[in-house]
Amino acid sequence: MHSPFVYPCILLVFSSPSFTLAPDKPKPISQTLAPYVKGQILVRIDPSFSKTAIEKAVGAQHVRSFSLIEGLGIYKFDPNIDVMDMIKALSVKSFVIYAEPDYIYRVAKTDSAGQNDPEYGRQWALENTGQMGGKADADINAELMWSMQKGSNDIVIGIIDTGIDYNHPDLAENVWKNPLEIPGNGVDDDYNGYVDDVHGINAIKNSGDPMDDNVHGTHVSGTIGAKGNNRLGVVGVAQSVQITACKFLSSNGTGSISDALQCMEYFAALKSRANSPVNIIATNNSWGGGGSSQAMLEAIQAHERLGILFIAAAGNDSGNNDSSSTFPANYGVANVISVAATDNNDRLATFSNYGKKSVHIAAPGVKILSTILNGKYGELSGTSMATPHVTGAVAIIAAQFQDLNYIGIKNLVMAGGQKIAAAANTTISGRRLRGADQNGVGSLTCSNQILSARKQPSNSNYSLNVGKSLFLSAININCESSGGPLTVYQNGDLSIVLNDDGQNGDVIAGDGIFSLNWTPTMAGSYQLRFSDTDVVDIRVLESTDLLGYTAHDQIPFQYVSIGGQRLGAGDDTMHWITVPFPIFFGGDSRGFTDIYISSNGTISFTDRTQPGALNQMFPTAAASNLVAPYWDDLKTIGNDSNVYVAVVGAEPNRQLVIEWWKVTHFRTTNPGTFQAVFFENSSDFAFNYLDTDFENPAYNFGASATVGVQLGNENALEYSFNQATIASHKSIYFSLQ
């Protein structure tokens, strides 16, 4: 036995192994807290209140408002005050709708290979003949696309990035020129707040000069719209287009979300201005790394109302965006297109993020030759480089099919793509961008290309209670058009049908997204079939409208010493076991014998996927049900450290003990030990904490952990969240009310 403590009040009878391990699940990327601007915060207040209400309440000074989102402003305060403390102080005010950090974003490129000869033949992403060791035809088929459409100067693309070298000879002809602004006269001729914003703005300096001082934005711009047939350097996906820039990323490639919001506001104002409105159909957003922002979400939604697509890089962390969200790519708004990267052999780039439910399409993004500063050319790699291929294709589609709105354009990007193995399980579409092709493939040549894929629920196993709702959603399109209703379950008189009618949970009628807020009235097991190979098992539990767990912590510490079966847990792993007696979690009379255990201190009875290393508040969308004795970013070290499982006692009073033995926090070296205990013929369970001192105040005693239980998204008990209240030698007993 590896545990040194034995308590005489518990009879310990160690059984032979009576559970079965399933293979470990794929390991997601650990999440870290996103950096933010110190001494600055984004706050949205009730518009009926004055901005001085914030100043009086917490002493923060209002410095800027956003017309794009009513009531949103930037407030500055003493940088020595912790941002999270300021958010907590504001969140309790009745006139505050939300308060959040001003997150810092960064460019989404991986490396630079220096300058290259400006030869079209090296642009393998456009036409791949096998040059540079690539696979022939692993490209967007640009030449066939150009034979049909090369673009239009009536189409404008907004580049939200490090700016643009608008003097570059391969870009200058396609750079937008503000017809309402007189260049160089030092006057704000169009009265929009920016002097001489001829080609765009610099949100960092509040100026009308978006000149690039980094390279990234200029490189992105060249991929989208370097001028074609001008006997210079490279050619963009759209040979004819207009590009306007907003610089919010500095020379070192980082920028604040407040400056990105200023860019969003600027482009929205151009699109909607009364005099000479600008036909901006999309913005290119080759950046990420910040946290989730309600303000940015609302800004993207504002662009959606204007019909502007938001095309975003999926990220360069080799991570699964389904389980570890990356922003802004993961905002679930209909105008967002998230882009993964492929190489010249049609393989997913080693650095590229992916997501079967969250990343829409793949595009070339490795060793992409494009424009850089001072009239030169160079190669860059990243999802930053994949994204502008999609944006350029969007410009081509908009020029070819001028009656299509943003939904139809997005659908053609996805349905018209070319199916490749690397995208099959890593993107929603299962496709790589293809401009034109034969046999109905290609965005410009799309014919009878059906794309049907599940969006929600994201997990293939789910549980909820009778009377509670579950959001079901799937994309079902044929080229640019919406497909037919989807029947995902049929058993006798009960059928579950998803519709695209803008009702009962469906957001936009006719967009090809079929949805339903399903509210089951009977307990049971349901197999929802989204396709022949995409099946979701739903467990509907008996109603717990009047039931919920109560935590009892004024009890003696009773640790259960076990030997147990070592699960072989690593960093961010999941493990499946079956137990010899049903566990009546939540009072469900059928009970559960399958259990999914995370190395990060959580247990679920239905969800096979890792809820993530970064703990969340309860209720959480990371799992449908969850038992969290100590949800934190944990890891095992050494030969002894691991997760152990044992069944102790004799029928009918056996106990299942799951123990995290000598695990450390990801950022500490001193180990801790705790366990969860489930009881036969009972819905009760207990948490026992032997040692929660990691010898770091930031992580000791639950300071960075979630402790509690969740029966469903509307039924959860959060005992502790990021509070140092989980002492060593403490027990908590949970029973139903």
ABEGO torsion letter per residue (X at the ends): XABABBBAABBBBBBBBABBBBBBBBBBBBBBBBBBBBGBBBBBBBAABBAAAAAAAAGBBBABBBAABBGBBBBBBBAABBAAAAAAAAAABAABABBBBBBBBBBBBABBAEBBBBBAAABAAABBAGBGGBBBGBBAGAAAAAAABAEBAABBBBBBBAEBBAABAAAAAABBBBAABBBGAGBBAAGAGBBGBAAEBBAAAGBABABBAAGAAAAAAAAAABBBGAGBEBBBABABBBBBBBBABBAAGBBBAAAAAAAAAAAAAAAABABGBBBBABBBBBBEGBBBBAAAAAAAAAAAAAGBBBBBBAEAAGBBAAABBBOAAABBBAABBBBBBBBAAGBBBAABBBEAAABABBBBABGBBBBBBGGBBBBBBEAAAAAAAAAAAAAAAAAABAABBAAAAAAAAAAABBBBAAAAAABAAGBBBBABBBGGBEAAABBGBBBBBBAOBABABBBBBBGBBBBBBBBBBBEABBBBBBBABBBEABBBBBBBAGBGGBABBGAGBBBBBBBBABBEBBBBBABAABBBBBBBBBBAAABBBBBBABBBBBBBBBAEBBAGBBBGBBBBBBBABBBBBGGBAAEBABBBBBAAGBBBAABABBAEABBBBOBBAABABBBBABBBBBBBBEAABBBBBBBBEBOAABBBBBBBBGBBBAABABBBBBBBBBBBGBABBBBBBABABAGBAAABGGAABBBEBBABAABBBBABBGBBABBBGBBBBBBBX
